[in-house]
Amino acid sequence: MKTRPQIVGTPLERIEDHRLLTGKARFVDDIHIEGMLHAAIVRSPVAHGLLKGVDTQVARRMPGVHGVFSAEDIARDFGGVVPRIAIRAIRIPELEPIEQWAIATKKVRYVGEPIAVVVADSPAEAEDAADQVTFEIESLEPVTGWRQSAAGTSPLFDLPVTNRAITYTAIKGNARDCQGAYTRKERFRVQRHSGFPMETRGLLAVWESNAQRMTVYGAAKVPFFARRTLAAAMRLPLDAVDMIEVDVGGSFGMRGEFYPEDFLVPFASKRLNRPVKWIEDRRESLLGSNHSREMESELEIVCEANGRVLALRGSVAVDAGAYVRAAGVIPGRFVALMLSGPYDIPNIHVESVLYLTNKAPVGTYRGPGLFEADFFRERLFDCAARDLGIDPVQFRRVNLVEESQMPYRLATLDFPEETDELDSGNYRATLDQCMREFGWQEKIGLQGRLIDGKYNGLAVGCFIDGGAGGLKEHARIELENDGQVTVYVGSASVGQGLVTILTQIAADALQLPVERIRILHGSTTYLKEGVGSGYSRSTVMGGSVVLLAVEELKRRMRDAAAKKLGCSPDEIKFERDLVMTAGEKKLGWEQLGSLGLAAEVEFVNHHHTFAYGAAAAHVAVDPRTGKVDLIDYFTLEDLGRVINPLTARGQAVGAAVQGLGGVFLENLYYDADGQLLSGTLADYMMPTATDFPSVRAEAIGLCPSPHNPLGAKGGGEGGVIPVGGVIVNAIAAALVTMKIDPKELPLTPEALWSLIQSADGRSSV
Amino acid sequence: MLVTLCVNGEDSTTDVLPRTTLVDFLRHSLGMTGTHVGCEHGVCGACTVIVDGDAVRSCLMLAVQANGAEIMTIEGLADASANLSPLQEAFHRHHALQCGFCTPGVLMTAHALLRQEPNASKERIREVISGNLCRCTGYMPIVDAIFEARSSYQPASPATRARGR
């Protein structure tokens, strides 16, 4: 049979682009519904205090105001109890007492915590009235760091009595008793920062009292979980709640988790029986959307004299913020579970302690826990390699997991017990290819050299990128009577190009041109069940369920064709463009399109995928200013199978630049009173076009994952994971003569300059 | 207050509250939602539109300040039958957008730049576009796309003649 040229693996230009390029996209704030009201949230200006009373009387009388709701008003509708924001990822009973209330009740625990909701005819009127809500807060000692939290002088909750939310321990072998020729213990710290998509969060809730139905526009990432959570919190039947996914301006882990406003706005809509919209402003985003990354580690490495790592042991203190939100435990779990990264480390004992503080609650940010783990581990490796007089590349090479060791078991974590396996890979091959394409041999002569007043430094590091999280994904496929095939899938689009990727997969499987495939995704109206996007899952899980759906549709088409042609289904052969043949007999979709052939399937997967790779950097450091120029950065990742090299590379470059922001710029900085000092984009500095102009990336399909029919591995996060370790190792290599070993991020010019000033034997430049 | 202005070639007169920003006016009074709001404090550039030929942050300008102005928004960049302009096509080819939220502002900044400086160097493009934040792409493909689109803004170029624009 004549087959169509394969589309998977080709750089198909994105199907999504046209609307986005012409202003015809539909983000949640673009939706206008007649009679729609607008909400503004009154937020705590105090980090820690007893909430003695909220007075909404004046606000209620302000022009255009339809309603003002405090915790008291909300509790009245729910038997005296304010609903709480359920943990989505790895909920255990021990954590339930520290789930966040949808609105502050007796206490406020971070600046930005909701105290009241004001609903008015316009956003401006809602904000005017919000200013008139008064409240009394009796201040308590704010807890602004993990050490203060551990000291326990100012408990956030009555129960648990300490500020330790939970301690996870990752164990493998016997690291505690492990002895080797060389040991070194170091402290490292990563600062608080997060994803902050360009589109802030927002939602439009529409309560229809006649139908007793709630429809929420603006769902993202995990709409089906959001539906379950909202239905439970509002005590509505599941099928009375729908989440509609419109265009989403980025997630990076943050957007789409269930937040207090995801309850408060639908609640207001139901109480007022009017559609209510709320769009987060940037200050609210920086104050209250999930923060991430803030951790301090004390880790010890044990090696043989030849650089073979025998053990990693120590602890990580996670500043978790005021509550444990939807995915709040993930960074703290992953930093321990995946600390060993792509290396064969036989003995591991790492405790990860989540400390509660009076700061915004944390959640996931692209590469959660893995960015931090890579920074800690790769820095420690370079310190050890230098002490032992071993080339840092060689140090990595002798410790990488070998292809013959796959699947390779990682450490085991508790609460609940969890372990994981690296699924496949040739880790040395990607390290070698990365160095080759980076031009390591040509550049290594510059190592440590002072050129034009700047010290040059190079480093390379290796990483893993866990993907395909969540057990299932769901899809429904339909053969339309015009020969189009529509696939409804539970995966969500957060701007990553989901439609293009899934269309490519479906087009090959159906042998149809891309124009005849329609992918619809995310909304709960499409499917009974679904999961979404996150944990680098949408290509692997969404793509695999699309393949299953196509197989099932073909089986039904074959059965139907066999009936029409009077033969057995086994005799039917699929040609391209939905033409079926049995010997000389032939039949097209035209004869089947009116039958309403459709199928609903689920893909179940018990294994994570582990994409992996290596990244290399060349920096030049100006010792007079502490400014670092990134001369070249290259990151190479094996995605098992590359569906679209254009979008895969786009993910990697974009993620790498986000990582560079985390290394040099981005900092959610709190003062001792628990006030956020970086509450605008002028203070919270994201990378701009002039900051890092030399970032290159490549995605390859070298070792397919054995666990899914595509062989693909999740690839959205690998670009960000190695950045901290590689960049800071390159800076340390540049400044090796000054014996400078930066151990904290962000490495601002000021921070690096201070290190240079205080270094022994500093240069006289 | 009455505001009369011309948006993408169409004149309109509208009664607005004096405190309404230009971006809120475009989005909510005129229903042109292609222009986005990312920070409302003039840093991110998502709201960039072209006012009398210059790229302007419409979150920092009041609608009443634009009285009598000629304004171009993202909705005016493609032609009437929605064919992409060479600049938009270059963004598509170079994968210079992912979520697309910042894209209208980036395109407006780039369009104003190339109309004023059709020979802008890559460094110049990078410098000008540094006023627009993009969280997805890392900027490399954006700079490449704008650089490639320069030819369509150069007066005597065959590309311009062929498109007749």
Interface residues (C-beta under 8 A of the other chain):
Chain A: E13 R14 E16 D17 H18 R19 L20 L21 T22 G23 K24 A25 R26 F27 D29 D30 H32 A124 G195 F196 P197 M198 E199 T200 D247 V248 G249 G250 F252 I279 D281 R282 V494 G495 Q496 G497 L646 T647 R649 G650 Q651 V653 G654 A655 A656 V657 Q658 T680 L681 A682 M686 P687 T688 A689 T690 D691 F692 P693 V695
Chain B: L17 R19 R27 H28 G31 M32 T33 G34 T35 H36 V37 G38 C39 E40 H41 V43 C44 A46 T73 I74 E75 L77 A78 A82 L84 Q88 F91 H92 R93 H95 L97 Q98 C99 G100 F101 C102 T103 P104 L107 R126 E127 I129 S130 G131 N132 L133 C134 R135 C136 T137 G138 Y139 M140 P141 I142 V143
